[in-house]
Amino acid sequence: MDEKVKMINGELYKANDEELFRERQTAKRALYQFNSLHPDEIEKRDDIIRSLFGKVRDNFFIEPPFHCDYGYNIYIGENFYSNYNCTILDCAKVLIGDNVLFGPNVNLFTAGHPINFEVRNEGFEYALPIVIGNNVWIGGGAIVNPGVTIGDNVVIGSGSVVTKNILSNSIAVGNPCKVIRIILDTDRLHKDNCY
């Protein structure tokens, strides 16, 4: 089994594999162009994302700079917005639902490294998918770790480190990120509840 198949299947693999290195270089070249375009060249930026990502819908906006490993493992839904400095390490699939907002400096990491130093020193790593539901707002500076699922209608507070799944219809904050309460119908009346 080749290293790319192992990576996609969540098994230990060697990221310095020649094929994976070439694919990361391809993504870096595309993102170099994306991040260097004039601010008015939105269509060109969108075309680069469409050619790089596994799937995009009609309405999305990604503020440069943006970084990812491969691109082809990223699937974004309708009405996606990412603010500045987003990094997605997409060694495994990253599935993002509809109406999702990322604040600045949001990081999604599907990649991980073995705890055992001997295995880690041999160059092995692993990747686990990240799933983000519909109607999710992830605050600035948040980090989402490998294997995490964030449900629908969730708010993740700024600076949070999400290490475990977050249930739908909740507000979660902190390091490690924890649900602090369920979102209520009365929340629609309060514009001063910022997380």
GUZAMI-672875 format. One line per field, with one value per residue: residue in one letter; x, y, z of N, C-alpha, C in turn. Coordinates in steps of 0.001 Angstrom, whole numbers, plus 500000, padded with zeros to 6 digits. Each point is the difference from the previous one (the first is absolute). Layout:
N
code (A / ...)
nu (X / ...)
nv (Y / ...)
nw (Z / ...)
cau (X / ...)
cav (Y / ...)
caw (Z / ...)
cu (X / ...)
cv (Y / ...)
cw (Z / ...)
//
This chain:
195
code (M / D / E / K / V / K / M / I / N / G / E / L / Y / K / A / N / D / E / E / L / F / R / E / R / Q / T / A / K / R / A / L / Y / Q / F / N / S / L / H / P / D / E / I / E / K / R / D / D / I / I / R / S / L / F / G / K / V / R / D / N / F / F / I / E / P / P / F / H / C / D / Y / G / Y / N / I / Y / I / G / E / N / F / Y / S / N / Y / N / C / T / I / L / D / C / A / K / V / L / I / G / D / N / V / L / F / G / P / N / V / N / L / F / T / A / G / H / P / I / N / F / E / V / R / N / E / G / F / E / Y / A / L / P / I / V / I / G / N / N / V / W / I / G / G / G / A / I / V / N / P / G / V / T / I / G / D / N / V / V / I / G / S / G / S / V / V / T / K / N / I / L / S / N / S / I / A / V / G / N / P / C / K / V / I / R / I / I / L / D / T / D / R / L / H / K / D / N / C / Y)
nu (500852 / 499692 / 500891 / 499598 / 499894 / 501167 / 500441 / 499398 / 500552 / 500735 / 500827 / 500961 / 500568 / 500818 / 499928 / 501229 / 498948 / 500593 / 498993 / 499985 / 501321 / 499897 / 499055 / 500774 / 501012 / 499184 / 499570 / 501259 / 500230 / 498904 / 500355 / 501199 / 499439 / 499205 / 501006 / 500475 / 498802 / 499755 / 499666 / 500075 / 500982 / 498781 / 499632 / 501174 / 499823 / 498736 / 500496 / 500964 / 499124 / 499237 / 501157 / 500196 / 498811 / 499620 / 499377 / 499418 / 499235 / 498890 / 499568 / 501204 / 500691 / 501228 / 500194 / 500858 / 501044 / 500052 / 500046 / 500427 / 499868 / 498790 / 498985 / 500380 / 500417 / 499880 / 498871 / 499640 / 499068 / 498732 / 500353 / 501191 / 500423 / 501223 / 500241 / 500833 / 501061 / 499115 / 500224 / 499939 / 500432 / 499810 / 500737 / 498963 / 498806 / 499668 / 498911 / 499698 / 498996 / 498701 / 500153 / 501252 / 500321 / 501174 / 500346 / 500771 / 501024 / 498961 / 500268 / 499956 / 500255 / 499989 / 501179 / 500539 / 500695 / 500600 / 499427 / 500166 / 501060 / 500156 / 498676 / 499850 / 501128 / 499236 / 499333 / 499417 / 498860 / 498899 / 498828 / 499189 / 498847 / 499656 / 498911 / 499566 / 498975 / 498700 / 500036 / 501276 / 500295 / 501203 / 500156 / 500522 / 501039 / 498850 / 500237 / 499828 / 500058 / 500886 / 499111 / 499943 / 498792 / 499657 / 498978 / 498708 / 499928 / 501306 / 500315 / 501195 / 500279 / 500351 / 501072 / 498888 / 500285 / 499459 / 499941 / 498715 / 499110 / 499334 / 499048 / 499003 / 499707 / 501323 / 500386 / 501197 / 500730 / 501209 / 500979 / 499514 / 499505 / 499053 / 498911 / 499621 / 499310 / 498731 / 499914 / 499447 / 498688 / 500157 / 500978 / 498957 / 499608 / 501114 / 500270 / 499943 / 499465 / 501229 / 500400)
nv (498823 / 500955 / 500964 / 500394 / 498740 / 499767 / 501116 / 499732 / 498817 / 501030 / 499358 / 499429 / 501128 / 500017 / 501199 / 499499 / 499216 / 499526 / 499148 / 499793 / 499937 / 499303 / 499294 / 499981 / 499716 / 499176 / 499604 / 499913 / 499465 / 499258 / 499702 / 499831 / 499481 / 499173 / 499802 / 499952 / 499564 / 500944 / 500808 / 500692 / 499103 / 500253 / 500200 / 500575 / 500661 / 500293 / 500291 / 500603 / 500520 / 500329 / 500349 / 500592 / 500471 / 499060 / 500982 / 500863 / 500845 / 500600 / 500103 / 500545 / 500300 / 499930 / 500659 / 500563 / 499447 / 498947 / 498971 / 499011 / 498714 / 499546 / 500390 / 498883 / 500082 / 501211 / 499889 / 501083 / 500322 / 500245 / 501215 / 499609 / 500447 / 500281 / 500496 / 501015 / 499489 / 499477 / 498967 / 499185 / 499189 / 499827 / 499356 / 500273 / 499471 / 501192 / 499671 / 501071 / 500150 / 500271 / 501252 / 499769 / 500569 / 500365 / 500272 / 501072 / 499462 / 499531 / 498936 / 499213 / 499087 / 499370 / 500590 / 498835 / 499925 / 498824 / 499546 / 498757 / 500456 / 498704 / 499828 / 501033 / 499591 / 498942 / 501102 / 499190 / 500159 / 500607 / 499729 / 500817 / 499671 / 501173 / 500025 / 500996 / 500061 / 500169 / 501252 / 499828 / 500591 / 500048 / 500400 / 501196 / 499462 / 499463 / 498879 / 499278 / 499030 / 499040 / 499549 / 501334 / 499824 / 501080 / 499920 / 499970 / 501229 / 499887 / 500569 / 500134 / 500213 / 501250 / 499551 / 499381 / 498911 / 499615 / 499201 / 500304 / 499096 / 500896 / 499846 / 499719 / 501199 / 500150 / 500609 / 499959 / 500037 / 500538 / 499712 / 498760 / 500047 / 500634 / 499256 / 501290 / 499908 / 499692 / 500165 / 501100 / 499875 / 500255 / 499182 / 499805 / 500244 / 499302 / 501200 / 500113 / 498831 / 500382 / 499020)
nw (500000 / 499121 / 500210 / 498792 / 499628 / 500594 / 499441 / 498855 / 500248 / 500408 / 499175 / 500720 / 499640 / 498950 / 500581 / 500210 / 499804 / 498928 / 499881 / 501303 / 499941 / 498858 / 500609 / 501068 / 499180 / 499383 / 501197 / 500378 / 498796 / 500097 / 501232 / 499496 / 498917 / 500679 / 500825 / 498736 / 499719 / 499106 / 501013 / 498854 / 500008 / 500429 / 498750 / 499817 / 501153 / 499667 / 498809 / 500684 / 500851 / 498973 / 499459 / 501170 / 500408 / 500874 / 500683 / 499190 / 500660 / 499634 / 501256 / 499845 / 501096 / 499519 / 501136 / 499153 / 500544 / 499195 / 500833 / 499237 / 500311 / 499718 / 500740 / 499376 / 501251 / 499462 / 500702 / 499309 / 500897 / 499788 / 499541 / 499565 / 501194 / 499548 / 501200 / 500204 / 499379 / 499221 / 500813 / 498947 / 500963 / 498707 / 500873 / 500757 / 499767 / 499491 / 500668 / 499274 / 500867 / 499880 / 499573 / 499660 / 501166 / 499498 / 501254 / 500228 / 499355 / 499332 / 500762 / 498931 / 500923 / 498824 / 499887 / 500338 / 501115 / 499844 / 501097 / 499544 / 500652 / 500240 / 500087 / 500810 / 500590 / 499737 / 500357 / 500891 / 499362 / 500426 / 499454 / 500675 / 499426 / 499499 / 500764 / 499234 / 500849 / 499851 / 499559 / 499726 / 501152 / 499434 / 501250 / 499892 / 499385 / 499642 / 500663 / 498894 / 500900 / 499690 / 499114 / 500030 / 500561 / 499311 / 500840 / 499653 / 499511 / 499830 / 501170 / 499398 / 501273 / 499880 / 499372 / 499702 / 500722 / 498841 / 501064 / 500242 / 499639 / 499245 / 500931 / 499177 / 499501 / 499978 / 501123 / 499403 / 501113 / 499891 / 500871 / 499855 / 498785 / 500711 / 499906 / 499883 / 498861 / 500016 / 498686 / 500470 / 499872 / 501294 / 499566 / 499222 / 501248 / 500190 / 499532 / 501341 / 499660 / 500242 / 499253)
cau (499148 / 500856 / 499881 / 498801 / 498854 / 500082 / 499620 / 498555 / 499326 / 500218 / 501059 / 501312 / 500604 / 501163 / 499658 / 501086 / 499824 / 500218 / 498718 / 499380 / 500794 / 499634 / 498650 / 500085 / 500624 / 498968 / 499110 / 500747 / 500090 / 498674 / 499719 / 500887 / 499301 / 498784 / 500349 / 500704 / 499149 / 499458 / 498726 / 498847 / 499949 / 499235 / 499669 / 501200 / 500184 / 498969 / 500345 / 501082 / 499388 / 499177 / 500870 / 500804 / 499196 / 499248 / 498661 / 499525 / 498685 / 500024 / 500260 / 501034 / 500992 / 501150 / 500926 / 501406 / 500605 / 499412 / 500976 / 499577 / 501001 / 499700 / 498834 / 498991 / 499243 / 499146 / 498672 / 499277 / 498605 / 499511 / 500073 / 501147 / 500889 / 501176 / 500756 / 501432 / 500951 / 499485 / 500836 / 499337 / 500865 / 498985 / 500516 / 498748 / 498908 / 499428 / 498656 / 499456 / 498616 / 499496 / 499893 / 501059 / 500855 / 501247 / 500678 / 501405 / 500952 / 499436 / 500850 / 499451 / 501131 / 499685 / 501260 / 500504 / 501251 / 499952 / 500510 / 501259 / 501031 / 500723 / 499171 / 499983 / 501313 / 500106 / 499335 / 498586 / 498922 / 498667 / 499027 / 498610 / 499143 / 499277 / 498672 / 499354 / 498621 / 499410 / 499708 / 501019 / 500896 / 501208 / 500612 / 501400 / 501057 / 499629 / 500693 / 499221 / 500959 / 499621 / 498927 / 498914 / 498757 / 499257 / 498626 / 499322 / 499550 / 500939 / 500932 / 501250 / 500564 / 501342 / 501128 / 499722 / 500711 / 498957 / 500646 / 498955 / 498795 / 499115 / 498634 / 499251 / 499228 / 500681 / 501111 / 501125 / 501153 / 501071 / 501109 / 499319 / 498678 / 498891 / 498686 / 499613 / 498542 / 499239 / 499468 / 498564 / 499245 / 500133 / 501284 / 499817 / 499685 / 501166 / 501117 / 501221 / 500612 / 501094 / 500918)
cav (501177 / 501181 / 500916 / 500827 / 499180 / 499910 / 501310 / 500171 / 498992 / 500248 / 499138 / 500633 / 500153 / 500884 / 501199 / 500369 / 499223 / 500835 / 500410 / 500965 / 501221 / 500674 / 500551 / 501184 / 501057 / 500494 / 500861 / 501205 / 500892 / 500591 / 500936 / 501145 / 500865 / 500471 / 500967 / 501129 / 500737 / 501303 / 499813 / 500074 / 498832 / 499010 / 498854 / 499170 / 499297 / 498959 / 498931 / 499203 / 499160 / 498976 / 498973 / 499385 / 499297 / 498830 / 500441 / 501302 / 500376 / 501252 / 501205 / 499887 / 501071 / 499687 / 501124 / 499617 / 498754 / 498707 / 498922 / 498620 / 499024 / 499387 / 500641 / 499075 / 499401 / 501031 / 500080 / 501079 / 500163 / 501293 / 501167 / 499847 / 501160 / 499856 / 501234 / 499933 / 499088 / 498659 / 498875 / 498700 / 498867 / 499075 / 498666 / 499234 / 500844 / 501072 / 500212 / 501221 / 500143 / 501264 / 501154 / 499898 / 501182 / 499898 / 501232 / 499982 / 499090 / 498684 / 498902 / 498644 / 499079 / 498567 / 499272 / 499773 / 499242 / 498986 / 500373 / 499291 / 500759 / 499166 / 499945 / 501376 / 500288 / 499293 / 500816 / 499657 / 500828 / 499479 / 501061 / 499650 / 501037 / 501015 / 500274 / 501187 / 500010 / 501204 / 501153 / 500018 / 501156 / 499693 / 501278 / 500225 / 499341 / 498651 / 498857 / 498762 / 498906 / 498844 / 499098 / 500711 / 500358 / 501111 / 499867 / 501130 / 501150 / 500112 / 501121 / 499680 / 501254 / 500400 / 499446 / 498649 / 498858 / 498972 / 498691 / 498968 / 500353 / 501010 / 499679 / 501042 / 501011 / 500339 / 500941 / 499310 / 500893 / 499655 / 499108 / 499450 / 500542 / 499265 / 500619 / 500750 / 500001 / 499771 / 501231 / 500112 / 500888 / 501379 / 500551 / 500827 / 501359 / 500599 / 500189 / 500254 / 498737 / 499712 / 498992)
caw (500000 / 499937 / 501128 / 499850 / 500400 / 501462 / 500535 / 499844 / 500833 / 501416 / 500515 / 500053 / 498674 / 499960 / 499231 / 499088 / 498771 / 498805 / 499432 / 500900 / 499903 / 498743 / 500119 / 500869 / 499211 / 499082 / 500787 / 500391 / 498835 / 499792 / 501091 / 499812 / 499054 / 500680 / 501030 / 499405 / 499064 / 500381 / 500703 / 499103 / 499115 / 500759 / 499133 / 499854 / 501275 / 500091 / 499045 / 500591 / 501049 / 499329 / 499410 / 501056 / 500991 / 499572 / 499608 / 500455 / 499496 / 499242 / 500773 / 501027 / 499972 / 500843 / 500051 / 500059 / 499561 / 500343 / 499810 / 500211 / 499556 / 498704 / 499392 / 499463 / 501096 / 500596 / 499396 / 500672 / 499628 / 499507 / 500874 / 500894 / 500097 / 500842 / 500168 / 499735 / 500644 / 500267 / 499594 / 500073 / 499684 / 499477 / 499669 / 499950 / 499518 / 500793 / 499468 / 500588 / 499569 / 499471 / 500898 / 501005 / 500087 / 500761 / 500340 / 499582 / 500640 / 500329 / 499533 / 500041 / 499881 / 499946 / 500164 / 501350 / 500068 / 501054 / 501319 / 500191 / 499290 / 499036 / 498787 / 499478 / 499426 / 498720 / 498991 / 499843 / 500519 / 499675 / 499749 / 500279 / 499404 / 500766 / 499443 / 500565 / 499534 / 499422 / 500860 / 501055 / 500072 / 500764 / 500329 / 499651 / 500741 / 500454 / 499414 / 499995 / 499922 / 499177 / 500375 / 500666 / 499315 / 500591 / 499530 / 499381 / 500799 / 501121 / 500100 / 500691 / 500466 / 499561 / 500722 / 500505 / 499442 / 499946 / 500019 / 500018 / 499260 / 500589 / 499588 / 499292 / 500723 / 501244 / 500046 / 500620 / 500121 / 500916 / 499678 / 498833 / 499699 / 500620 / 499868 / 501197 / 500061 / 498770 / 499414 / 500266 / 499111 / 500468 / 499554 / 498813 / 500445 / 500648 / 499086 / 500748 / 500410 / 499082 / 500496)
cu (500899 / 499658 / 498754 / 498755 / 499985 / 499541 / 498488 / 499232 / 500242 / 501051 / 501302 / 500602 / 501188 / 499712 / 501094 / 500011 / 500056 / 498690 / 499334 / 500759 / 499636 / 498627 / 499970 / 500628 / 499013 / 499056 / 500709 / 500118 / 498668 / 499701 / 500934 / 499334 / 498762 / 500333 / 500684 / 499133 / 499562 / 498643 / 498765 / 499837 / 499312 / 499681 / 501191 / 500270 / 499001 / 500296 / 501112 / 499431 / 499163 / 500856 / 500775 / 499170 / 499295 / 498607 / 499750 / 498602 / 500129 / 500504 / 501017 / 500945 / 501088 / 500976 / 501434 / 500676 / 499262 / 501050 / 499346 / 501097 / 499755 / 498848 / 498923 / 499195 / 499065 / 498714 / 499221 / 498591 / 499699 / 500185 / 501087 / 500830 / 501141 / 500739 / 501493 / 500715 / 499426 / 501012 / 499212 / 501016 / 499086 / 500600 / 498864 / 498910 / 499595 / 498678 / 499363 / 498617 / 499676 / 499981 / 500992 / 500902 / 501224 / 500500 / 501443 / 500804 / 499380 / 500877 / 499287 / 501142 / 499501 / 501234 / 500383 / 501260 / 499928 / 500593 / 501368 / 501087 / 500741 / 499249 / 499977 / 501319 / 500256 / 499273 / 498536 / 499112 / 498683 / 499087 / 498597 / 499106 / 499425 / 498687 / 499408 / 498617 / 499584 / 499832 / 500953 / 500834 / 501165 / 500768 / 501490 / 500974 / 499670 / 500794 / 499090 / 500969 / 499473 / 498838 / 498784 / 498819 / 499325 / 498609 / 499464 / 499729 / 500870 / 500779 / 501198 / 500668 / 501414 / 501064 / 499802 / 500878 / 499049 / 500670 / 499005 / 498782 / 499151 / 498593 / 499301 / 499327 / 500649 / 501042 / 501104 / 501209 / 501090 / 501063 / 500185 / 498574 / 498919 / 498707 / 499682 / 498491 / 499414 / 499505 / 498478 / 499322 / 500158 / 501320 / 499845 / 499713 / 501217 / 501152 / 501309 / 500654 / 501060 / 500940 / 501174)
cv (501242 / 500989 / 500880 / 499240 / 499851 / 501311 / 500170 / 499051 / 500176 / 499114 / 500794 / 500029 / 500943 / 501170 / 500412 / 499150 / 500928 / 500513 / 501065 / 501321 / 500790 / 500656 / 501213 / 501170 / 500608 / 500952 / 501298 / 500983 / 500694 / 501051 / 501206 / 500999 / 500617 / 501133 / 501246 / 500843 / 501340 / 499787 / 500026 / 498766 / 498813 / 498775 / 499068 / 499209 / 498845 / 498830 / 499103 / 499064 / 498897 / 498871 / 499224 / 499113 / 498792 / 500361 / 501388 / 500206 / 501374 / 501191 / 499716 / 501188 / 499643 / 501168 / 499474 / 500670 / 498780 / 498938 / 498648 / 499071 / 499535 / 500685 / 499025 / 499289 / 500993 / 500103 / 501072 / 500118 / 501399 / 501066 / 499843 / 501271 / 499673 / 501324 / 499712 / 498883 / 498647 / 498973 / 498720 / 498937 / 498846 / 498674 / 498979 / 500957 / 501031 / 500346 / 501160 / 500228 / 501370 / 501070 / 499920 / 501225 / 499674 / 501406 / 499946 / 498990 / 498689 / 498933 / 498675 / 499042 / 498566 / 499166 / 499887 / 499162 / 499012 / 500517 / 499353 / 500661 / 499163 / 499904 / 501375 / 500327 / 499262 / 500750 / 499678 / 501100 / 499343 / 501192 / 499462 / 501132 / 500969 / 500257 / 501190 / 500096 / 501316 / 501082 / 500099 / 501268 / 499603 / 501310 / 500029 / 499274 / 498613 / 498950 / 498787 / 498857 / 498800 / 499201 / 500645 / 500199 / 501102 / 499955 / 501257 / 501096 / 500235 / 501303 / 499517 / 501320 / 500248 / 499366 / 498594 / 498973 / 498810 / 498642 / 498847 / 500496 / 501001 / 499754 / 501194 / 500957 / 500417 / 501093 / 499298 / 500918 / 499335 / 499095 / 499036 / 500542 / 499102 / 500756 / 500723 / 500149 / 499702 / 501359 / 499977 / 500897 / 501459 / 500637 / 500884 / 501456 / 500728 / 500115 / 500219 / 498716 / 499614 / 499011 / 499934)
cw (500000 / 501120 / 499912 / 500434 / 501519 / 500643 / 499974 / 500921 / 501491 / 500635 / 500121 / 498596 / 500122 / 499054 / 499037 / 498734 / 498785 / 499405 / 500871 / 499995 / 498747 / 500113 / 500923 / 499259 / 499010 / 500724 / 500386 / 498839 / 499747 / 501062 / 499978 / 499054 / 500652 / 500966 / 499459 / 499072 / 500584 / 500674 / 499105 / 499114 / 500694 / 499146 / 499816 / 501279 / 500119 / 499064 / 500547 / 501059 / 499366 / 499426 / 501067 / 500932 / 499392 / 499535 / 500579 / 499440 / 499342 / 500805 / 501110 / 499878 / 500997 / 499910 / 499978 / 501205 / 500537 / 499714 / 500230 / 499499 / 498568 / 499277 / 499598 / 501084 / 500688 / 499196 / 500757 / 499447 / 499502 / 501087 / 501070 / 499978 / 500953 / 500032 / 499825 / 500765 / 500404 / 499497 / 500199 / 499585 / 499626 / 499542 / 499997 / 499529 / 501044 / 499342 / 500750 / 499412 / 499431 / 501105 / 501159 / 499898 / 500841 / 500292 / 499519 / 500805 / 500480 / 499357 / 500170 / 499716 / 499966 / 500304 / 501467 / 499938 / 501155 / 501316 / 500239 / 499159 / 498968 / 498683 / 499338 / 499314 / 498687 / 498874 / 499786 / 500552 / 499638 / 499746 / 500254 / 499504 / 501023 / 499274 / 500747 / 499379 / 499365 / 501062 / 501188 / 499878 / 500898 / 500185 / 499706 / 500910 / 500503 / 499232 / 500116 / 499704 / 499203 / 500588 / 500632 / 499059 / 500791 / 499391 / 499341 / 501028 / 501232 / 499898 / 500814 / 500357 / 499500 / 500878 / 500526 / 499310 / 500080 / 499847 / 499969 / 499231 / 500783 / 499481 / 499379 / 500972 / 501310 / 499789 / 500763 / 499974 / 500824 / 499431 / 501168 / 499887 / 500600 / 499759 / 501292 / 500109 / 498626 / 499502 / 500131 / 498971 / 500416 / 499573 / 498766 / 500379 / 500551 / 499030 / 500726 / 500531 / 498988 / 500647 / 499080)
//
